[in-house]
């Protein structure tokens, strides 16, 4: 494809609503408390009100929809146990795929409608709404959505950090999916000479994450779209335009094959740095697991001190301890038991890059590991092409060249990067 893709997007927005001023729901909330799962009657009422407020054909279905449309369905992933007393049910609002400008118009309609229905509860980030997500399903017509272009081109840590979605159960990074294979390869191919050219693409295509544990769910390519789970409900209600929010992703997916070689090289070099880090520190890592009633549990240690917890139930989950009890600073899931050292290295890379982005949330409790992570961050800074800023600049330049080549010279593309360029001009917006 040599043209500019015609991107479309559909939404899945999770919200927590109250009784909506309806007497029967007021009574139910007062007598029985919040619903474990939004009832069919509640979903139908929400759909009817959305029809009134937006003029669109919102509906509530008893079964999963067979075709795209405007639907209200129960949200299974929200726990009402500790909700405020005025909250009744969680629902998910689904929209069909639409051109980006039309999708953003629907978004603005929903913002107004939800405020009219339920005031501003969902607009204000808090401990309840932080679990609400905004999933964006994108497609680009005939444009291929290649996992390898996404993995080398998208700075997922930066996007997840801005949306407070780091290390959740449903927002694993694609680097976690492919990283262990790459580190094991580099243990036998230290120069990376066998990862040049199409070899790297083949590994990334084969190992890309294809389930709901990943923020970019590539299993949905079978249905013709890519599911993005990086975005929070807060970014739906209070964020920039849809085009600007997903631009770091769409620009990477639009890369022509002839443009991707510098990103591939930077990606390989970053893993070279990480492989050498792991080689230096592998002997400091140890772990143990103990059988439990349901799952095996244990700890991983670094330099003889506890580093994190292990949970194993076929696959292993590693959580690195923060300074406070039950505070985890990084998590990786669905790894195999022999790969714990590689998994810890990937978490060290995540923390090092978050440190370089000024986006660290809290400190790791294991001081030797924290010092080793800071050394890794310093090693990454030595090569300017490995920085988030360099990656962003390359993508923006590639985007500009494509537009200038494909489009009429009479058009002005001086502002094609929008808010994305503004956000990346400084790492300060990432700091918390």
C-alpha positions as CSV (number, residue, x, y, z in Angstrom):
1,X,0.0,0.0,0.0
2,X,1.3,3.4,-1.0
3,X,-1.7,5.6,0.0
4,X,-2.7,7.0,3.3
5,X,-4.8,4.4,5.2
6,X,-8.4,5.2,6.0
7,X,-8.4,4.4,9.7
8,X,-11.6,3.5,11.5
9,X,-12.3,3.0,15.1
10,X,-14.9,1.5,17.4
11,X,-15.2,1.8,21.1
12,X,-15.7,-0.3,24.2
13,X,-16.2,2.1,27.1
14,X,-16.6,0.9,30.7
15,X,-18.6,3.1,33.1
16,X,-20.0,2.8,36.6
17,X,-23.5,4.3,36.8
18,X,-26.0,5.0,39.6
19,X,-29.8,4.7,39.7
20,X,-30.2,7.3,36.9
21,X,-33.2,8.9,38.7
22,X,-35.4,5.9,37.9
23,X,-37.6,4.9,40.9
24,X,-37.3,1.1,40.4
25,X,-33.6,1.4,40.4
26,X,-33.5,3.8,43.3
27,X,-35.5,1.2,45.3
28,X,-33.2,-1.7,44.2
29,X,-30.1,0.2,45.1
30,X,-31.6,1.1,48.5
31,X,-32.8,-2.3,49.4
32,X,-30.3,-4.7,47.7
33,X,-27.2,-2.6,47.0
34,X,-25.2,-2.5,43.7
35,X,-25.8,-5.2,41.1
36,X,-23.1,-7.9,40.8
37,X,-23.9,-7.7,37.1
38,X,-26.0,-5.1,35.3
39,X,-29.5,-6.6,34.7
40,X,-31.1,-6.8,31.3
41,X,-33.7,-4.2,32.5
42,X,-31.0,-1.8,33.5
43,X,-29.1,-2.2,30.2
44,X,-32.4,-1.6,28.3
45,X,-33.1,1.6,30.3
46,X,-29.6,2.9,29.7
47,X,-29.9,2.2,25.9
48,X,-33.3,3.9,25.8
49,X,-31.9,7.0,27.5
50,X,-28.9,7.1,25.1
51,X,-31.3,6.9,22.1
52,X,-33.1,9.9,23.5
53,X,-29.9,11.9,24.2
54,X,-27.9,11.0,21.0
55,X,-30.5,10.2,18.4
56,X,-28.6,6.9,17.6
57,X,-30.0,3.4,17.6
58,X,-28.6,2.2,21.0
59,X,-29.8,-1.2,22.0
60,X,-29.4,-3.8,24.8
61,X,-29.0,-7.4,23.7
62,X,-29.5,-10.6,25.7
63,X,-26.8,-12.3,23.7
64,X,-23.5,-11.2,22.3
65,X,-24.1,-9.1,19.2
66,X,-23.6,-10.8,15.8
67,X,-22.8,-7.5,14.0
68,X,-21.4,-4.1,14.9
69,X,-23.7,-1.6,16.3
70,X,-24.5,0.7,19.3
71,X,-25.0,-1.6,22.3
72,X,-25.2,-1.5,26.0
73,X,-24.0,-4.7,27.7
74,X,-23.1,-5.7,31.3
75,X,-19.4,-5.2,32.3
76,X,-18.1,-8.4,33.9
77,X,-14.8,-7.0,35.1
78,X,-15.9,-4.4,37.6
79,X,-16.2,-5.4,41.2
80,X,-19.0,-3.6,43.1
81,X,-18.0,-4.7,46.5
82,X,-16.5,-1.4,47.7
83,X,-18.3,1.0,45.4
84,X,-19.8,4.3,46.9
85,X,-23.3,3.9,48.1
86,X,-24.8,5.8,45.1
87,X,-23.3,3.4,42.4
88,X,-25.6,0.7,41.1
89,X,-24.1,-1.1,38.0
90,X,-21.2,-1.3,35.6
91,X,-22.0,-1.3,31.9
92,X,-20.0,-1.4,28.7
93,X,-20.9,0.8,25.8
94,X,-20.1,-0.6,22.3
95,X,-19.9,1.3,19.0
96,X,-19.4,0.1,15.5
97,X,-16.3,1.0,13.5
98,X,-16.4,4.5,12.1
99,X,-14.1,6.9,10.4
100,X,-12.0,8.7,13.1
101,X,-13.8,12.0,12.9
102,X,-17.2,10.3,13.1
103,X,-16.0,8.1,16.0
104,X,-14.8,11.2,17.8
105,X,-18.2,12.8,17.2
106,X,-19.9,9.8,18.8
107,X,-17.4,10.1,21.7
108,X,-18.5,13.7,22.3
109,X,-22.1,12.7,22.2
110,X,-21.5,10.0,24.8
111,X,-19.6,12.4,27.0
112,X,-22.6,14.8,27.0
113,X,-25.1,12.0,27.4
114,X,-23.3,10.3,30.4
115,X,-23.0,13.7,32.1
116,X,-26.8,14.3,31.6
117,X,-27.6,10.8,32.8
118,X,-25.3,10.5,35.8
119,X,-23.5,13.8,36.5
120,X,-19.7,13.8,36.7
121,X,-18.8,10.6,38.6
122,X,-17.1,8.9,35.6
123,X,-15.3,12.1,34.6
124,X,-13.2,12.3,37.8
125,X,-10.3,9.8,38.3
126,X,-10.6,7.9,41.6
127,X,-10.0,4.5,43.0
128,X,-13.2,3.2,41.4
129,X,-13.0,4.7,37.9
130,X,-9.3,3.8,37.6
131,X,-10.4,0.2,36.8
132,X,-12.6,1.4,33.9
133,X,-11.0,1.1,30.5
134,X,-11.6,2.5,27.0
135,X,-10.8,-0.1,24.5
136,X,-10.3,1.1,20.9
137,X,-10.7,-1.3,18.0
138,X,-8.9,0.0,14.9
139,X,-8.7,-1.1,11.3
140,X,-7.4,0.6,8.2
141,X,-9.2,-1.0,5.3
142,X,-6.6,-2.8,3.1
143,X,-3.7,-1.6,5.3
144,X,-2.0,-4.6,7.0
145,X,-1.7,-4.4,10.8
146,X,1.6,-6.2,11.2
147,X,2.6,-7.1,14.8
148,X,6.3,-6.7,14.0
149,X,5.7,-3.0,12.9
150,X,3.8,-2.4,16.2
151,X,6.4,-4.1,18.4
152,X,9.4,-2.1,17.1
153,X,7.6,1.1,16.5
154,X,5.2,1.7,19.4
155,X,6.4,3.0,22.7
156,X,3.8,1.1,24.8
157,X,5.3,2.1,28.1
158,X,4.8,5.8,27.4
159,X,1.2,5.3,26.4
160,X,0.4,3.0,29.3
161,X,2.1,5.4,31.7
162,X,0.0,8.4,30.5
163,X,-3.1,6.3,31.0
164,X,-2.2,4.8,34.4
165,X,-2.5,1.3,32.8
166,X,0.9,0.0,33.5
167,X,1.3,-3.7,34.6
168,X,-2.5,-4.4,34.9
169,X,-3.8,-7.9,34.2
170,X,-5.1,-6.9,30.8
171,X,-2.3,-4.5,29.5
172,X,0.8,-6.6,29.1
173,X,3.2,-5.2,26.6
174,X,4.2,-6.9,23.4
175,X,7.8,-6.8,24.5
176,X,6.9,-9.2,27.3
177,X,5.5,-11.6,24.7
178,X,8.6,-11.6,22.5
179,X,11.4,-10.7,24.9
180,X,12.2,-14.0,26.5
181,X,12.6,-15.7,23.1
182,X,14.9,-12.8,22.0
183,X,17.0,-13.0,25.2
184,X,17.4,-16.8,24.9
185,X,18.5,-16.3,21.3
186,X,21.1,-13.7,22.2
187,X,22.5,-16.0,24.8
188,X,23.8,-18.1,21.9
189,X,24.1,-15.3,19.3
190,X,25.7,-12.5,21.3
191,X,26.3,-10.4,18.2
192,X,22.7,-10.7,17.0
193,X,23.9,-11.5,13.5
194,X,21.2,-14.1,13.0
195,X,18.4,-11.5,13.9
196,X,19.1,-9.3,11.0
197,X,16.5,-8.5,8.3
198,X,13.5,-10.8,8.0
199,X,14.7,-13.0,10.9
200,X,13.7,-10.5,13.5
201,X,10.3,-10.0,11.8
202,X,9.7,-13.7,11.8
203,X,10.4,-14.0,15.5
204,X,8.1,-11.1,16.3
205,X,5.3,-12.3,14.1
206,X,5.5,-15.8,15.7
207,X,5.7,-14.7,19.3
208,X,3.4,-11.6,19.3
209,X,0.8,-11.6,22.1
210,X,-2.6,-12.8,20.9
211,X,-4.9,-12.7,23.9
212,X,-6.7,-10.3,26.3
213,X,-3.6,-10.2,28.6
214,X,-1.9,-7.8,26.2
215,X,-2.8,-4.2,25.7
216,X,-2.5,-4.8,21.9
217,X,-4.6,-7.9,21.4
218,X,-3.5,-9.3,18.0
219,X,-6.0,-12.2,18.2
220,X,-8.6,-9.8,16.9
221,X,-6.8,-9.6,13.6
222,X,-8.8,-12.7,12.7
223,X,-11.8,-10.4,12.8
224,X,-10.2,-7.7,10.8
225,X,-9.2,-5.2,13.5
226,X,-6.7,-4.7,16.3
227,X,-7.9,-4.2,19.9
228,X,-6.1,-1.5,21.9
229,X,-6.4,-1.7,25.6
230,X,-3.9,1.0,26.5
231,X,-6.4,3.8,27.2
232,X,-8.3,4.7,30.4
233,X,-11.9,5.9,30.7
234,X,-10.3,9.2,32.0
235,X,-8.7,9.7,28.6
236,X,-12.1,9.1,27.0
237,X,-13.7,11.8,29.0
238,X,-10.8,14.2,29.5
239,X,-8.2,13.4,26.8
240,X,-7.3,14.8,23.4
241,X,-9.0,13.9,20.2
242,X,-9.1,10.3,19.2
243,X,-6.8,10.8,16.2
244,X,-4.2,12.4,18.5
245,X,-4.4,9.7,21.2
246,X,-3.9,6.8,18.8
247,X,-1.5,8.5,16.5
248,X,1.7,7.0,18.1
249,X,0.2,3.6,17.2
250,X,-1.2,4.3,13.7
251,X,1.9,6.0,12.6
252,X,4.0,3.0,13.5
253,X,1.6,0.7,11.7
254,X,1.7,2.9,8.6
255,X,5.5,2.5,8.2
256,X,6.5,1.4,4.7
257,X,8.9,-1.6,4.8
258,X,11.7,0.6,3.3
259,X,11.4,2.9,6.3
260,X,11.5,0.5,9.2
261,X,15.2,-0.6,9.2
262,X,16.4,2.1,11.7
263,X,13.7,1.1,14.2
264,X,14.6,-2.6,13.8
265,X,18.3,-1.8,14.5
266,X,17.4,0.3,17.6
267,X,15.2,-2.5,18.9
268,X,17.9,-5.1,18.4
269,X,20.5,-2.9,20.1
270,X,18.2,-2.4,23.1
271,X,18.0,-6.1,23.5
272,X,21.8,-6.4,23.1
273,X,22.2,-4.0,26.0
274,X,19.7,-6.0,28.1
275,X,21.3,-9.4,27.2
276,X,24.6,-8.1,28.5
277,X,22.9,-6.8,31.6
278,X,21.4,-10.2,32.3
279,X,24.7,-12.0,31.7
280,X,26.3,-9.8,34.4
281,X,23.6,-10.3,36.9
282,X,22.2,-13.8,36.2
283,X,24.1,-15.4,39.1
284,X,22.6,-13.0,41.6
285,X,19.1,-14.3,40.8
286,X,17.5,-17.2,42.6
287,X,14.0,-18.3,43.5
288,X,12.0,-20.9,45.2
289,X,8.4,-22.2,44.9
290,X,6.3,-24.0,47.6
291,X,3.1,-26.0,46.8
292,X,-0.2,-24.5,47.8
293,X,-3.8,-25.6,48.0
294,X,-4.6,-24.0,44.6
295,X,-1.3,-22.5,43.2
296,X,2.3,-22.7,44.0
297,X,3.8,-19.6,45.6
298,X,7.3,-18.4,46.3
299,X,9.8,-15.6,46.0
300,X,12.5,-14.5,43.7
301,X,15.7,-13.1,45.2
302,X,18.4,-10.8,43.9
303,X,21.8,-10.6,45.6
304,X,20.4,-12.7,48.4
305,X,17.5,-10.3,49.3
306,X,13.8,-10.7,48.4
307,X,13.0,-9.1,45.0
308,X,9.5,-10.2,44.4
309,X,6.8,-12.8,44.6
310,X,6.1,-15.8,42.4
311,X,2.8,-17.4,41.6
312,X,2.7,-20.5,39.5
313,X,-0.3,-22.3,38.1
314,X,1.1,-23.9,35.0
315,X,2.5,-20.5,34.0
316,X,4.3,-18.2,36.3
317,X,3.6,-14.6,37.4
318,X,6.4,-12.4,38.8
319,X,5.7,-9.3,40.9
320,X,8.5,-7.0,42.0
321,X,8.2,-5.6,45.5
322,X,7.9,-1.9,46.1
323,X,8.8,-0.1,49.3
324,X,5.3,-0.6,50.9
325,X,3.7,-3.9,51.9
326,X,1.7,-5.4,49.0
327,X,3.0,-2.7,46.7
328,X,4.3,-4.0,43.4
329,X,6.3,-1.8,41.0
330,X,6.3,-4.2,38.0
331,X,4.6,-7.4,36.9
332,X,5.0,-10.0,34.1
333,X,2.6,-12.8,33.6
334,X,2.3,-16.1,31.7
335,X,5.9,-17.0,31.6
336,X,7.4,-20.5,31.9
337,X,9.3,-21.7,35.0
338,X,12.7,-21.9,33.3
339,X,12.4,-18.3,32.1
340,X,12.3,-16.4,35.4
341,X,15.7,-14.8,35.0
342,X,14.7,-13.5,31.5
343,X,11.4,-12.3,32.9
344,X,13.1,-10.3,35.6
345,X,15.4,-8.8,33.0
346,X,12.4,-7.6,31.0
347,X,11.0,-6.0,34.1
348,X,14.4,-4.3,34.7
349,X,14.2,-2.9,31.2
350,X,10.7,-1.6,31.8
351,X,11.7,0.1,35.0
352,X,14.9,1.5,33.4
353,X,12.9,3.1,30.6
354,X,10.3,4.4,32.9
355,X,13.0,6.0,34.9
356,X,14.5,7.6,31.8
357,X,11.0,8.9,31.0
358,X,10.6,10.4,34.5
359,X,7.6,8.1,34.8
360,X,8.6,5.8,37.7
361,X,5.8,5.3,40.2
362,X,7.8,4.0,43.2
363,X,11.1,2.5,44.1
364,X,12.0,-1.2,44.2
365,X,12.5,-2.5,47.7
366,X,15.6,-4.5,46.7
367,X,18.4,-1.9,46.8
368,X,21.0,-4.0,44.8
369,X,18.5,-4.6,42.0
370,X,17.5,-0.9,42.0
371,X,21.1,0.1,41.6
372,X,21.5,-2.5,38.8
373,X,18.4,-1.1,37.1
374,X,19.7,2.5,37.3
375,X,22.9,1.3,35.7
376,X,20.8,-0.3,32.9
377,X,19.0,3.1,32.5
378,X,22.4,4.8,32.2
379,X,23.6,2.3,29.6
380,X,20.4,3.0,27.5
381,X,21.0,6.8,27.7
382,X,24.5,6.4,26.2
383,X,22.9,5.6,22.9
384,X,20.6,8.5,21.9
385,X,18.8,6.4,19.2
386,X,17.4,4.1,22.0
387,X,15.5,6.9,23.6
388,X,11.7,7.4,23.4
389,X,12.3,10.9,22.0
390,X,14.4,9.5,19.1
391,X,11.8,6.9,18.3
392,X,9.1,9.5,18.2
393,X,11.1,11.9,16.0
394,X,11.8,9.1,13.6
395,X,8.1,8.2,13.3
396,X,7.1,11.8,12.9
397,X,9.7,12.3,10.1
398,X,8.6,9.1,8.4
399,X,4.9,10.2,8.6
400,X,5.8,13.6,7.1
401,X,7.7,12.0,4.2
402,X,4.8,9.7,3.4
403,X,2.2,12.5,3.3
404,X,4.4,14.7,1.2
405,X,5.0,11.9,-1.3
406,X,1.5,10.6,-1.5
407,X,-0.6,13.8,-1.2
408,X,-1.0,16.8,-3.4
409,X,1.7,19.4,-3.0
410,X,-1.1,22.0,-2.5
411,X,-2.0,20.5,0.8
412,X,-0.4,21.7,4.0
413,X,0.8,19.0,6.3
414,X,2.8,21.2,8.6
415,X,0.7,20.2,11.6
416,X,0.2,16.5,10.9
417,X,1.7,15.4,14.2
418,X,-0.9,17.2,16.3
419,X,-0.9,16.8,20.1
420,X,1.4,13.7,19.8
421,X,4.4,15.9,18.9
422,X,3.5,18.3,21.8
423,X,3.3,15.5,24.2
424,X,6.7,14.1,23.1
425,X,8.5,17.5,23.0
426,X,9.2,16.9,26.7
427,X,9.1,13.9,29.0
428,X,7.6,16.1,31.8
429,X,4.0,15.2,31.1
430,X,4.8,11.6,32.1
431,X,5.9,12.4,35.6
432,X,3.5,11.7,38.4
